[in-house]
Amino acid sequence: MDCKYAEHLNKYLRKDRQVYKVLLSVFPIDTSKVKLHGFKPITYQLLFEQVFANIGSYFLTGREPHTIFLRDFIQTIQNLQEATSMDEQ
């Protein structure tokens, strides 16, 4: 991972604000092989689990375009997580 993102955050954000460095990924990241420069790797799966735990009645009361977009985004990421195989014949 390029450290320029971390440098940018450290240089340009206000010093009185806390910075959270998060690296979202479809698959888990092996932190022993990648230098993350202070970023915390989080999978979309973990993010979605927290969204589902906190969304409450928003799915019932939220604006329909927003909930449709959220469901479509989650489904797209989950499709990427599924293993695909190709018939070599």
HTML snippet that shows the backbone in 3Dmol.js (N, CA, C, O; Angstrom):
<script src="https://3Dmol.org/build/3Dmol-min.js"></script>
<div id="view" style="width:600px;height:400px;position:relative"></div>
<script>
const pdb = `
ATOM      1  N   MET A   1       0.837  -1.174   0.000  1.00  0.00           N
ATOM      2  CA  MET A   1       0.000   0.000   0.000  1.00  0.00           C
ATOM      3  C   MET A   1       0.886   1.244   0.000  1.00  0.00           C
ATOM      4  O   MET A   1       1.878   1.314   0.727  1.00  0.00           O
ATOM      5  N   ASP A   2       0.525   2.196  -0.803  1.00  0.00           N
ATOM      6  CA  ASP A   2       1.276   3.435  -0.925  1.00  0.00           C
ATOM      7  C   ASP A   2       1.025   4.312   0.302  1.00  0.00           C
ATOM      8  O   ASP A   2      -0.120   4.472   0.726  1.00  0.00           O
ATOM      9  N   CYS A   3       2.078   4.873   0.869  1.00  0.00           N
ATOM     10  CA  CYS A   3       1.939   5.698   2.080  1.00  0.00           C
ATOM     11  C   CYS A   3       1.473   7.112   1.763  1.00  0.00           C
ATOM     12  O   CYS A   3       1.287   7.905   2.686  1.00  0.00           O
ATOM     13  N   LYS A   4       1.277   7.461   0.489  1.00  0.00           N
ATOM     14  CA  LYS A   4       0.859   8.822   0.141  1.00  0.00           C
ATOM     15  C   LYS A   4      -0.511   9.163   0.705  1.00  0.00           C
ATOM     16  O   LYS A   4      -0.769  10.319   1.038  1.00  0.00           O
ATOM     17  N   TYR A   5      -1.396   8.172   0.819  1.00  0.00           N
ATOM     18  CA  TYR A   5      -2.713   8.424   1.403  1.00  0.00           C
ATOM     19  C   TYR A   5      -2.560   8.847   2.860  1.00  0.00           C
ATOM     20  O   TYR A   5      -3.182   9.815   3.297  1.00  0.00           O
ATOM     21  N   ALA A   6      -1.736   8.125   3.607  1.00  0.00           N
ATOM     22  CA  ALA A   6      -1.513   8.452   5.014  1.00  0.00           C
ATOM     23  C   ALA A   6      -0.851   9.817   5.136  1.00  0.00           C
ATOM     24  O   ALA A   6      -1.218  10.604   6.008  1.00  0.00           O
ATOM     25  N   GLU A   7       0.111  10.106   4.282  1.00  0.00           N
ATOM     26  CA  GLU A   7       0.777  11.409   4.309  1.00  0.00           C
ATOM     27  C   GLU A   7      -0.213  12.538   4.050  1.00  0.00           C
ATOM     28  O   GLU A   7      -0.170  13.574   4.714  1.00  0.00           O
ATOM     29  N   HIS A   8      -1.102  12.335   3.087  1.00  0.00           N
ATOM     30  CA  HIS A   8      -2.113  13.344   2.758  1.00  0.00           C
ATOM     31  C   HIS A   8      -3.021  13.604   3.956  1.00  0.00           C
ATOM     32  O   HIS A   8      -3.287  14.755   4.302  1.00  0.00           O
ATOM     33  N   LEU A   9      -3.491  12.542   4.581  1.00  0.00           N
ATOM     34  CA  LEU A   9      -4.356  12.712   5.745  1.00  0.00           C
ATOM     35  C   LEU A   9      -3.646  13.450   6.866  1.00  0.00           C
ATOM     36  O   LEU A   9      -4.214  14.353   7.480  1.00  0.00           O
ATOM     37  N   ASN A  10      -2.422  13.073   7.131  1.00  0.00           N
ATOM     38  CA  ASN A  10      -1.669  13.699   8.207  1.00  0.00           C
ATOM     39  C   ASN A  10      -1.346  15.163   7.913  1.00  0.00           C
ATOM     40  O   ASN A  10      -1.272  15.976   8.834  1.00  0.00           O
ATOM     41  N   LYS A  11      -1.155  15.500   6.660  1.00  0.00           N
ATOM     42  CA  LYS A  11      -0.733  16.847   6.287  1.00  0.00           C
ATOM     43  C   LYS A  11      -1.898  17.832   6.179  1.00  0.00           C
ATOM     44  O   LYS A  11      -1.784  18.976   6.618  1.00  0.00           O
ATOM     45  N   TYR A  12      -3.009  17.398   5.602  1.00  0.00           N
ATOM     46  CA  TYR A  12      -4.055  18.341   5.239  1.00  0.00           C
ATOM     47  C   TYR A  12      -5.262  18.385   6.172  1.00  0.00           C
ATOM     48  O   TYR A  12      -6.019  19.356   6.142  1.00  0.00           O
ATOM     49  N   LEU A  13      -5.458  17.381   6.984  1.00  0.00           N
ATOM     50  CA  LEU A  13      -6.606  17.428   7.876  1.00  0.00           C
ATOM     51  C   LEU A  13      -6.289  18.250   9.117  1.00  0.00           C
ATOM     52  O   LEU A  13      -5.143  18.326   9.560  1.00  0.00           O
ATOM     53  N   ARG A  14      -7.300  18.846   9.650  1.00  0.00           N
ATOM     54  CA  ARG A  14      -7.124  19.675  10.845  1.00  0.00           C
ATOM     55  C   ARG A  14      -6.585  18.837  11.994  1.00  0.00           C
ATOM     56  O   ARG A  14      -6.963  17.681  12.183  1.00  0.00           O
ATOM     57  N   LYS A  15      -5.702  19.449  12.741  1.00  0.00           N
ATOM     58  CA  LYS A  15      -5.043  18.732  13.850  1.00  0.00           C
ATOM     59  C   LYS A  15      -5.988  18.469  15.016  1.00  0.00           C
ATOM     60  O   LYS A  15      -5.709  17.597  15.838  1.00  0.00           O
ATOM     61  N   ASP A  16      -7.100  19.200  15.110  1.00  0.00           N
ATOM     62  CA  ASP A  16      -8.027  18.999  16.215  1.00  0.00           C
ATOM     63  C   ASP A  16      -9.074  17.916  15.916  1.00  0.00           C
ATOM     64  O   ASP A  16     -10.006  17.712  16.694  1.00  0.00           O
ATOM     65  N   ARG A  17      -8.912  17.237  14.798  1.00  0.00           N
ATOM     66  CA  ARG A  17      -9.843  16.166  14.423  1.00  0.00           C
ATOM     67  C   ARG A  17      -9.119  14.835  14.432  1.00  0.00           C
ATOM     68  O   ARG A  17      -7.958  14.738  14.037  1.00  0.00           O
ATOM     69  N   GLN A  18      -9.819  13.821  14.885  1.00  0.00           N
ATOM     70  CA  GLN A  18      -9.238  12.485  14.895  1.00  0.00           C
ATOM     71  C   GLN A  18      -9.380  11.860  13.511  1.00  0.00           C
ATOM     72  O   GLN A  18     -10.434  11.958  12.882  1.00  0.00           O
ATOM     73  N   VAL A  19      -8.335  11.231  13.051  1.00  0.00           N
ATOM     74  CA  VAL A  19      -8.326  10.603  11.734  1.00  0.00           C
ATOM     75  C   VAL A  19      -8.469   9.097  11.907  1.00  0.00           C
ATOM     76  O   VAL A  19      -7.759   8.480  12.701  1.00  0.00           O
ATOM     77  N   TYR A  20      -9.383   8.522  11.164  1.00  0.00           N
ATOM     78  CA  TYR A  20      -9.559   7.072  11.140  1.00  0.00           C
ATOM     79  C   TYR A  20      -9.125   6.584   9.769  1.00  0.00           C
ATOM     80  O   TYR A  20      -9.724   6.943   8.755  1.00  0.00           O
ATOM     81  N   LYS A  21      -8.104   5.783   9.741  1.00  0.00           N
ATOM     82  CA  LYS A  21      -7.583   5.260   8.475  1.00  0.00           C
ATOM     83  C   LYS A  21      -8.098   3.836   8.305  1.00  0.00           C
ATOM     84  O   LYS A  21      -7.709   2.926   9.038  1.00  0.00           O
ATOM     85  N   VAL A  22      -8.978   3.663   7.329  1.00  0.00           N
ATOM     86  CA  VAL A  22      -9.613   2.370   7.097  1.00  0.00           C
ATOM     87  C   VAL A  22      -9.374   1.956   5.654  1.00  0.00           C
ATOM     88  O   VAL A  22      -9.503   2.764   4.734  1.00  0.00           O
ATOM     89  N   LEU A  23      -9.030   0.705   5.469  1.00  0.00           N
ATOM     90  CA  LEU A  23      -8.857   0.140   4.138  1.00  0.00           C
ATOM     91  C   LEU A  23      -9.915  -0.943   3.951  1.00  0.00           C
ATOM     92  O   LEU A  23      -9.812  -2.027   4.526  1.00  0.00           O
ATOM     93  N   LEU A  24     -10.934  -0.645   3.145  1.00  0.00           N
ATOM     94  CA  LEU A  24     -11.988  -1.614   2.877  1.00  0.00           C
ATOM     95  C   LEU A  24     -11.532  -2.570   1.787  1.00  0.00           C
ATOM     96  O   LEU A  24     -10.934  -2.161   0.791  1.00  0.00           O
ATOM     97  N   SER A  25     -11.824  -3.845   1.989  1.00  0.00           N
ATOM     98  CA  SER A  25     -11.432  -4.831   0.983  1.00  0.00           C
ATOM     99  C   SER A  25     -12.472  -5.941   0.899  1.00  0.00           C
ATOM    100  O   SER A  25     -13.174  -6.235   1.867  1.00  0.00           O
ATOM    101  N   VAL A  26     -12.552  -6.543  -0.267  1.00  0.00           N
ATOM    102  CA  VAL A  26     -13.479  -7.656  -0.481  1.00  0.00           C
ATOM    103  C   VAL A  26     -13.009  -8.884   0.291  1.00  0.00           C
ATOM    104  O   VAL A  26     -13.815  -9.599   0.887  1.00  0.00           O
ATOM    105  N   PHE A  27     -11.707  -9.123   0.277  1.00  0.00           N
ATOM    106  CA  PHE A  27     -11.129 -10.282   0.958  1.00  0.00           C
ATOM    107  C   PHE A  27     -10.195  -9.812   2.068  1.00  0.00           C
ATOM    108  O   PHE A  27      -9.662  -8.704   1.999  1.00  0.00           O
ATOM    109  N   PRO A  28      -9.992 -10.646   3.095  1.00  0.00           N
ATOM    110  CA  PRO A  28      -9.066 -10.259   4.173  1.00  0.00           C
ATOM    111  C   PRO A  28      -7.664  -9.989   3.631  1.00  0.00           C
ATOM    112  O   PRO A  28      -7.231 -10.613   2.663  1.00  0.00           O
ATOM    113  N   ILE A  29      -6.970  -9.060   4.262  1.00  0.00           N
ATOM    114  CA  ILE A  29      -5.620  -8.689   3.859  1.00  0.00           C
ATOM    115  C   ILE A  29      -4.632  -9.301   4.836  1.00  0.00           C
ATOM    116  O   ILE A  29      -4.799  -9.194   6.051  1.00  0.00           O
ATOM    117  N   ASP A  30      -3.605  -9.941   4.302  1.00  0.00           N
ATOM    118  CA  ASP A  30      -2.553 -10.516   5.131  1.00  0.00           C
ATOM    119  C   ASP A  30      -1.623  -9.388   5.550  1.00  0.00           C
ATOM    120  O   ASP A  30      -0.779  -8.944   4.773  1.00  0.00           O
ATOM    121  N   THR A  31      -1.785  -8.932   6.784  1.00  0.00           N
ATOM    122  CA  THR A  31      -1.017  -7.773   7.250  1.00  0.00           C
ATOM    123  C   THR A  31       0.465  -8.068   7.434  1.00  0.00           C
ATOM    124  O   THR A  31       1.266  -7.145   7.586  1.00  0.00           O
ATOM    125  N   SER A  32       0.838  -9.351   7.422  1.00  0.00           N
ATOM    126  CA  SER A  32       2.262  -9.671   7.531  1.00  0.00           C
ATOM    127  C   SER A  32       2.993  -9.445   6.206  1.00  0.00           C
ATOM    128  O   SER A  32       4.223  -9.395   6.173  1.00  0.00           O
ATOM    129  N   LYS A  33       2.234  -9.308   5.113  1.00  0.00           N
ATOM    130  CA  LYS A  33       2.846  -9.138   3.794  1.00  0.00           C
ATOM    131  C   LYS A  33       2.697  -7.721   3.232  1.00  0.00           C
ATOM    132  O   LYS A  33       3.308  -7.385   2.218  1.00  0.00           O
ATOM    133  N   VAL A  34       1.880  -6.892   3.898  1.00  0.00           N
ATOM    134  CA  VAL A  34       1.587  -5.563   3.373  1.00  0.00           C
ATOM    135  C   VAL A  34       1.775  -4.532   4.477  1.00  0.00           C
ATOM    136  O   VAL A  34       1.274  -4.704   5.588  1.00  0.00           O
ATOM    137  N   LYS A  35       2.494  -3.467   4.169  1.00  0.00           N
ATOM    138  CA  LYS A  35       2.630  -2.366   5.129  1.00  0.00           C
ATOM    139  C   LYS A  35       1.428  -1.444   4.939  1.00  0.00           C
ATOM    140  O   LYS A  35       1.174  -0.966   3.833  1.00  0.00           O
ATOM    141  N   LEU A  36       0.693  -1.196   6.015  1.00  0.00           N
ATOM    142  CA  LEU A  36      -0.568  -0.464   5.905  1.00  0.00           C
ATOM    143  C   LEU A  36      -0.488   1.003   6.333  1.00  0.00           C
ATOM    144  O   LEU A  36      -1.473   1.728   6.200  1.00  0.00           O
ATOM    145  N   HIS A  37       0.649   1.451   6.837  1.00  0.00           N
ATOM    146  CA  HIS A  37       0.860   2.858   7.183  1.00  0.00           C
ATOM    147  C   HIS A  37      -0.229   3.409   8.095  1.00  0.00           C
ATOM    148  O   HIS A  37      -0.688   4.536   7.914  1.00  0.00           O
ATOM    149  N   GLY A  38      -0.638   2.613   9.070  1.00  0.00           N
ATOM    150  CA  GLY A  38      -1.639   3.065  10.041  1.00  0.00           C
ATOM    151  C   GLY A  38      -3.075   2.807   9.649  1.00  0.00           C
ATOM    152  O   GLY A  38      -3.984   3.078  10.434  1.00  0.00           O
ATOM    153  N   PHE A  39      -3.306   2.282   8.439  1.00  0.00           N
ATOM    154  CA  PHE A  39      -4.676   1.965   8.024  1.00  0.00           C
ATOM    155  C   PHE A  39      -5.094   0.638   8.646  1.00  0.00           C
ATOM    156  O   PHE A  39      -4.289  -0.284   8.774  1.00  0.00           O
ATOM    157  N   LYS A  40      -6.357   0.558   9.027  1.00  0.00           N
ATOM    158  CA  LYS A  40      -6.896  -0.678   9.583  1.00  0.00           C
ATOM    159  C   LYS A  40      -7.663  -1.395   8.472  1.00  0.00           C
ATOM    160  O   LYS A  40      -8.603  -0.836   7.908  1.00  0.00           O
ATOM    161  N   PRO A  41      -7.266  -2.630   8.158  1.00  0.00           N
ATOM    162  CA  PRO A  41      -7.990  -3.359   7.121  1.00  0.00           C
ATOM    163  C   PRO A  41      -9.320  -3.896   7.659  1.00  0.00           C
ATOM    164  O   PRO A  41      -9.364  -4.537   8.708  1.00  0.00           O
ATOM    165  N   ILE A  42     -10.383  -3.627   6.934  1.00  0.00           N
ATOM    166  CA  ILE A  42     -11.717  -4.105   7.287  1.00  0.00           C
ATOM    167  C   ILE A  42     -12.352  -4.669   6.022  1.00  0.00           C
ATOM    168  O   ILE A  42     -12.321  -4.037   4.966  1.00  0.00           O
ATOM    169  N   THR A  43     -12.925  -5.853   6.136  1.00  0.00           N
ATOM    170  CA  THR A  43     -13.605  -6.432   4.985  1.00  0.00           C
ATOM    171  C   THR A  43     -15.011  -5.850   4.865  1.00  0.00           C
ATOM    172  O   THR A  43     -15.610  -5.403   5.843  1.00  0.00           O
ATOM    173  N   TYR A  44     -15.508  -5.870   3.652  1.00  0.00           N
ATOM    174  CA  TYR A  44     -16.883  -5.432   3.441  1.00  0.00           C
ATOM    175  C   TYR A  44     -17.846  -6.283   4.267  1.00  0.00           C
ATOM    176  O   TYR A  44     -18.863  -5.782   4.747  1.00  0.00           O
ATOM    177  N   GLN A  45     -17.531  -7.563   4.432  1.00  0.00           N
ATOM    178  CA  GLN A  45     -18.382  -8.443   5.222  1.00  0.00           C
ATOM    179  C   GLN A  45     -18.553  -7.896   6.641  1.00  0.00           C
ATOM    180  O   GLN A  45     -19.671  -7.839   7.153  1.00  0.00           O
ATOM    181  N   LEU A  46     -17.462  -7.499   7.272  1.00  0.00           N
ATOM    182  CA  LEU A  46     -17.531  -6.936   8.624  1.00  0.00           C
ATOM    183  C   LEU A  46     -18.310  -5.618   8.616  1.00  0.00           C
ATOM    184  O   LEU A  46     -19.119  -5.371   9.510  1.00  0.00           O
ATOM    185  N   LEU A  47     -18.069  -4.778   7.618  1.00  0.00           N
ATOM    186  CA  LEU A  47     -18.806  -3.526   7.498  1.00  0.00           C
ATOM    187  C   LEU A  47     -20.307  -3.793   7.398  1.00  0.00           C
ATOM    188  O   LEU A  47     -21.104  -3.156   8.087  1.00  0.00           O
ATOM    189  N   PHE A  48     -20.686  -4.739   6.537  1.00  0.00           N
ATOM    190  CA  PHE A  48     -22.106  -5.038   6.349  1.00  0.00           C
ATOM    191  C   PHE A  48     -22.735  -5.605   7.612  1.00  0.00           C
ATOM    192  O   PHE A  48     -23.891  -5.305   7.912  1.00  0.00           O
ATOM    193  N   GLU A  49     -21.993  -6.421   8.357  1.00  0.00           N
ATOM    194  CA  GLU A  49     -22.511  -6.944   9.619  1.00  0.00           C
ATOM    195  C   GLU A  49     -22.848  -5.801  10.570  1.00  0.00           C
ATOM    196  O   GLU A  49     -23.876  -5.832  11.248  1.00  0.00           O
ATOM    197  N   GLN A  50     -21.982  -4.797  10.619  1.00  0.00           N
ATOM    198  CA  GLN A  50     -22.239  -3.645  11.491  1.00  0.00           C
ATOM    199  C   GLN A  50     -23.398  -2.799  10.973  1.00  0.00           C
ATOM    200  O   GLN A  50     -24.188  -2.279  11.761  1.00  0.00           O
ATOM    201  N   VAL A  51     -23.502  -2.660   9.662  1.00  0.00           N
ATOM    202  CA  VAL A  51     -24.627  -1.920   9.083  1.00  0.00           C
ATOM    203  C   VAL A  51     -25.934  -2.617   9.457  1.00  0.00           C
ATOM    204  O   VAL A  51     -26.877  -1.969   9.912  1.00  0.00           O
ATOM    205  N   PHE A  52     -25.991  -3.925   9.269  1.00  0.00           N
ATOM    206  CA  PHE A  52     -27.213  -4.674   9.589  1.00  0.00           C
ATOM    207  C   PHE A  52     -27.551  -4.585  11.079  1.00  0.00           C
ATOM    208  O   PHE A  52     -28.723  -4.512  11.449  1.00  0.00           O
ATOM    209  N   ALA A  53     -26.520  -4.590  11.933  1.00  0.00           N
ATOM    210  CA  ALA A  53     -26.749  -4.526  13.377  1.00  0.00           C
ATOM    211  C   ALA A  53     -27.275  -3.152  13.804  1.00  0.00           C
ATOM    212  O   ALA A  53     -27.949  -3.041  14.828  1.00  0.00           O
ATOM    213  N   ASN A  54     -26.977  -2.117  13.035  1.00  0.00           N
ATOM    214  CA  ASN A  54     -27.334  -0.758  13.440  1.00  0.00           C
ATOM    215  C   ASN A  54     -28.432  -0.101  12.607  1.00  0.00           C
ATOM    216  O   ASN A  54     -28.884   0.993  12.943  1.00  0.00           O
ATOM    217  N   ILE A  55     -28.856  -0.735  11.554  1.00  0.00           N
ATOM    218  CA  ILE A  55     -29.774  -0.053  10.644  1.00  0.00           C
ATOM    219  C   ILE A  55     -31.201   0.022  11.181  1.00  0.00           C
ATOM    220  O   ILE A  55     -31.961   0.919  10.816  1.00  0.00           O
ATOM    221  N   GLY A  56     -31.556  -0.911  12.037  1.00  0.00           N
ATOM    222  CA  GLY A  56     -32.872  -0.861  12.671  1.00  0.00           C
ATOM    223  C   GLY A  56     -34.005  -0.766  11.672  1.00  0.00           C
ATOM    224  O   GLY A  56     -34.057  -1.510  10.693  1.00  0.00           O
ATOM    225  N   SER A  57     -34.903   0.154  11.930  1.00  0.00           N
ATOM    226  CA  SER A  57     -36.101   0.276  11.099  1.00  0.00           C
ATOM    227  C   SER A  57     -35.879   1.117   9.848  1.00  0.00           C
ATOM    228  O   SER A  57     -36.827   1.389   9.110  1.00  0.00           O
ATOM    229  N   TYR A  58     -34.638   1.533   9.601  1.00  0.00           N
ATOM    230  CA  TYR A  58     -34.399   2.388   8.439  1.00  0.00           C
ATOM    231  C   TYR A  58     -34.853   1.721   7.144  1.00  0.00           C
ATOM    232  O   TYR A  58     -35.359   2.391   6.244  1.00  0.00           O
ATOM    233  N   PHE A  59     -34.676   0.413   7.049  1.00  0.00           N
ATOM    234  CA  PHE A  59     -35.114  -0.276   5.832  1.00  0.00           C
ATOM    235  C   PHE A  59     -36.610  -0.128   5.618  1.00  0.00           C
ATOM    236  O   PHE A  59     -37.081  -0.151   4.481  1.00  0.00           O
ATOM    237  N   LEU A  60     -37.357   0.022   6.698  1.00  0.00           N
ATOM    238  CA  LEU A  60     -38.807   0.180   6.577  1.00  0.00           C
ATOM    239  C   LEU A  60     -39.220   1.637   6.421  1.00  0.00           C
ATOM    240  O   LEU A  60     -40.216   1.933   5.761  1.00  0.00           O
ATOM    241  N   THR A  61     -38.460   2.550   7.025  1.00  0.00           N
ATOM    242  CA  THR A  61     -38.862   3.959   7.024  1.00  0.00           C
ATOM    243  C   THR A  61     -38.015   4.836   6.103  1.00  0.00           C
ATOM    244  O   THR A  61     -38.403   5.966   5.806  1.00  0.00           O
ATOM    245  N   GLY A  62     -36.881   4.342   5.652  1.00  0.00           N
ATOM    246  CA  GLY A  62     -35.989   5.141   4.810  1.00  0.00           C
ATOM    247  C   GLY A  62     -36.548   5.330   3.411  1.00  0.00           C
ATOM    248  O   GLY A  62     -37.447   4.611   2.974  1.00  0.00           O
ATOM    249  N   ARG A  63     -35.994   6.311   2.724  1.00  0.00           N
ATOM    250  CA  ARG A  63     -36.441   6.558   1.349  1.00  0.00           C
ATOM    251  C   ARG A  63     -36.081   5.372   0.468  1.00  0.00           C
ATOM    252  O   ARG A  63     -34.968   4.850   0.530  1.00  0.00           O
ATOM    253  N   GLU A  64     -37.019   4.965  -0.336  1.00  0.00           N
ATOM    254  CA  GLU A  64     -36.842   3.761  -1.145  1.00  0.00           C
ATOM    255  C   GLU A  64     -35.612   3.789  -2.050  1.00  0.00           C
ATOM    256  O   GLU A  64     -34.913   2.778  -2.126  1.00  0.00           O
ATOM    257  N   PRO A  65     -35.308   4.891  -2.739  1.00  0.00           N
ATOM    258  CA  PRO A  65     -34.102   4.862  -3.584  1.00  0.00           C
ATOM    259  C   PRO A  65     -32.835   4.568  -2.785  1.00  0.00           C
ATOM    260  O   PRO A  65     -31.929   3.894  -3.275  1.00  0.00           O
ATOM    261  N   HIS A  66     -32.776   5.078  -1.549  1.00  0.00           N
ATOM    262  CA  HIS A  66     -31.588   4.855  -0.730  1.00  0.00           C
ATOM    263  C   HIS A  66     -31.466   3.397  -0.315  1.00  0.00           C
ATOM    264  O   HIS A  66     -30.379   2.822  -0.372  1.00  0.00           O
ATOM    265  N   THR A  67     -32.566   2.803   0.097  1.00  0.00           N
ATOM    266  CA  THR A  67     -32.510   1.410   0.530  1.00  0.00           C
ATOM    267  C   THR A  67     -32.256   0.480  -0.648  1.00  0.00           C
ATOM    268  O   THR A  67     -31.571  -0.532  -0.501  1.00  0.00           O
ATOM    269  N   ILE A  68     -32.793   0.808  -1.802  1.00  0.00           N
ATOM    270  CA  ILE A  68     -32.541  -0.017  -2.994  1.00  0.00           C
ATOM    271  C   ILE A  68     -31.061   0.059  -3.366  1.00  0.00           C
ATOM    272  O   ILE A  68     -30.442  -0.960  -3.675  1.00  0.00           O
ATOM    273  N   PHE A  69     -30.498   1.263  -3.335  1.00  0.00           N
ATOM    274  CA  PHE A  69     -29.084   1.427  -3.651  1.00  0.00           C
ATOM    275  C   PHE A  69     -28.219   0.652  -2.662  1.00  0.00           C
ATOM    276  O   PHE A  69     -27.276  -0.026  -3.070  1.00  0.00           O
ATOM    277  N   LEU A  70     -28.525   0.740  -1.371  1.00  0.00           N
ATOM    278  CA  LEU A  70     -27.758   0.019  -0.354  1.00  0.00           C
ATOM    279  C   LEU A  70     -27.839  -1.486  -0.566  1.00  0.00           C
ATOM    280  O   LEU A  70     -26.817  -2.171  -0.528  1.00  0.00           O
ATOM    281  N   ARG A  71     -29.033  -2.005  -0.787  1.00  0.00           N
ATOM    282  CA  ARG A  71     -29.180  -3.453  -1.014  1.00  0.00           C
ATOM    283  C   ARG A  71     -28.429  -3.888  -2.273  1.00  0.00           C
ATOM    284  O   ARG A  71     -27.787  -4.938  -2.281  1.00  0.00           O
ATOM    285  N   ASP A  72     -28.508  -3.091  -3.330  1.00  0.00           N
ATOM    286  CA  ASP A  72     -27.819  -3.424  -4.578  1.00  0.00           C
ATOM    287  C   ASP A  72     -26.303  -3.412  -4.375  1.00  0.00           C
ATOM    288  O   ASP A  72     -25.607  -4.294  -4.879  1.00  0.00           O
ATOM    289  N   PHE A  73     -25.786  -2.419  -3.641  1.00  0.00           N
ATOM    290  CA  PHE A  73     -24.364  -2.345  -3.366  1.00  0.00           C
ATOM    291  C   PHE A  73     -23.898  -3.560  -2.569  1.00  0.00           C
ATOM    292  O   PHE A  73     -22.881  -4.171  -2.898  1.00  0.00           O
ATOM    293  N   ILE A  74     -24.639  -3.904  -1.527  1.00  0.00           N
ATOM    294  CA  ILE A  74     -24.280  -5.063  -0.706  1.00  0.00           C
ATOM    295  C   ILE A  74     -24.297  -6.331  -1.542  1.00  0.00           C
ATOM    296  O   ILE A  74     -23.385  -7.152  -1.438  1.00  0.00           O
ATOM    297  N   GLN A  75     -25.318  -6.503  -2.368  1.00  0.00           N
ATOM    298  CA  GLN A  75     -25.410  -7.699  -3.201  1.00  0.00           C
ATOM    299  C   GLN A  75     -24.259  -7.769  -4.200  1.00  0.00           C
ATOM    300  O   GLN A  75     -23.728  -8.850  -4.451  1.00  0.00           O
ATOM    301  N   THR A  76     -23.871  -6.642  -4.767  1.00  0.00           N
ATOM    302  CA  THR A  76     -22.756  -6.613  -5.719  1.00  0.00           C
ATOM    303  C   THR A  76     -21.457  -7.044  -5.056  1.00  0.00           C
ATOM    304  O   THR A  76     -20.713  -7.848  -5.619  1.00  0.00           O
ATOM    305  N   ILE A  77     -21.175  -6.521  -3.869  1.00  0.00           N
ATOM    306  CA  ILE A  77     -19.952  -6.898  -3.148  1.00  0.00           C
ATOM    307  C   ILE A  77     -19.999  -8.369  -2.764  1.00  0.00           C
ATOM    308  O   ILE A  77     -18.992  -9.067  -2.882  1.00  0.00           O
ATOM    309  N   GLN A  78     -21.147  -8.855  -2.306  1.00  0.00           N
ATOM    310  CA  GLN A  78     -21.258 -10.265  -1.939  1.00  0.00           C
ATOM    311  C   GLN A  78     -21.062 -11.170  -3.149  1.00  0.00           C
ATOM    312  O   GLN A  78     -20.512 -12.263  -3.016  1.00  0.00           O
ATOM    313  N   ASN A  79     -21.497 -10.738  -4.313  1.00  0.00           N
ATOM    314  CA  ASN A  79     -21.263 -11.516  -5.535  1.00  0.00           C
ATOM    315  C   ASN A  79     -19.770 -11.603  -5.845  1.00  0.00           C
ATOM    316  O   ASN A  79     -19.297 -12.630  -6.331  1.00  0.00           O
ATOM    317  N   LEU A  80     -19.029 -10.537  -5.568  1.00  0.00           N
ATOM    318  CA  LEU A  80     -17.582 -10.556  -5.794  1.00  0.00           C
ATOM    319  C   LEU A  80     -16.875 -11.520  -4.839  1.00  0.00           C
ATOM    320  O   LEU A  80     -15.831 -12.080  -5.171  1.00  0.00           O
ATOM    321  N   GLN A  81     -17.452 -11.704  -3.656  1.00  0.00           N
ATOM    322  CA  GLN A  81     -16.842 -12.574  -2.654  1.00  0.00           C
ATOM    323  C   GLN A  81     -17.001 -14.053  -2.994  1.00  0.00           C
ATOM    324  O   GLN A  81     -16.210 -14.884  -2.549  1.00  0.00           O
ATOM    325  N   GLU A  82     -18.010 -14.376  -3.772  1.00  0.00           N
ATOM    326  CA  GLU A  82     -18.244 -15.772  -4.114  1.00  0.00           C
ATOM    327  C   GLU A  82     -17.144 -16.276  -5.046  1.00  0.00           C
ATOM    328  O   GLU A  82     -16.725 -15.582  -5.972  1.00  0.00           O
ATOM    329  N   ALA A  83     -16.702 -17.462  -4.785  1.00  0.00           N
ATOM    330  CA  ALA A  83     -15.672 -18.062  -5.641  1.00  0.00           C
ATOM    331  C   ALA A  83     -16.271 -18.386  -6.991  1.00  0.00           C
ATOM    332  O   ALA A  83     -17.386 -18.899  -7.093  1.00  0.00           O
ATOM    333  N   THR A  84     -15.519 -18.081  -8.009  1.00  0.00           N
ATOM    334  CA  THR A  84     -15.962 -18.420  -9.360  1.00  0.00           C
ATOM    335  C   THR A  84     -14.962 -19.383  -9.956  1.00  0.00           C
ATOM    336  O   THR A  84     -13.765 -19.315  -9.677  1.00  0.00           O
ATOM    337  N   SER A  85     -15.458 -20.265 -10.766  1.00  0.00           N
ATOM    338  CA  SER A  85     -14.573 -21.222 -11.429  1.00  0.00           C
ATOM    339  C   SER A  85     -14.958 -21.288 -12.903  1.00  0.00           C
ATOM    340  O   SER A  85     -16.105 -21.054 -13.284  1.00  0.00           O
ATOM    341  N   MET A  86     -13.974 -21.610 -13.701  1.00  0.00           N
ATOM    342  CA  MET A  86     -14.207 -21.666 -15.127  1.00  0.00           C
ATOM    343  C   MET A  86     -14.002 -23.113 -15.590  1.00  0.00           C
ATOM    344  O   MET A  86     -13.042 -23.776 -15.199  1.00  0.00           O
ATOM    345  N   ASP A  87     -14.909 -23.574 -16.416  1.00  0.00           N
ATOM    346  CA  ASP A  87     -14.778 -24.895 -16.997  1.00  0.00           C
ATOM    347  C   ASP A  87     -13.680 -24.818 -18.056  1.00  0.00           C
ATOM    348  O   ASP A  87     -13.854 -24.164 -19.084  1.00  0.00           O
ATOM    349  N   GLU A  88     -12.557 -25.481 -17.810  1.00  0.00           N
ATOM    350  CA  GLU A  88     -11.415 -25.359 -18.714  1.00  0.00           C
ATOM    351  C   GLU A  88     -11.644 -26.049 -20.058  1.00  0.00           C
ATOM    352  O   GLU A  88     -10.897 -25.811 -21.008  1.00  0.00           O
ATOM    353  N   GLN A  89     -12.646 -26.883 -20.148  1.00  0.00           N
ATOM    354  CA  GLN A  89     -12.932 -27.528 -21.435  1.00  0.00           C
ATOM    355  C   GLN A  89     -13.678 -26.561 -22.316  1.00  0.00           C
ATOM    356  O   GLN A  89     -14.021 -26.897 -23.450  1.00  0.00           O
TER     357      GLN A  89
END
`;
const viewer = $3Dmol.createViewer("view");
viewer.addModel(pdb, "pdb");
viewer.setStyle({}, {cartoon: {color: "spectrum"}});
viewer.zoomTo();
viewer.render();
</script>
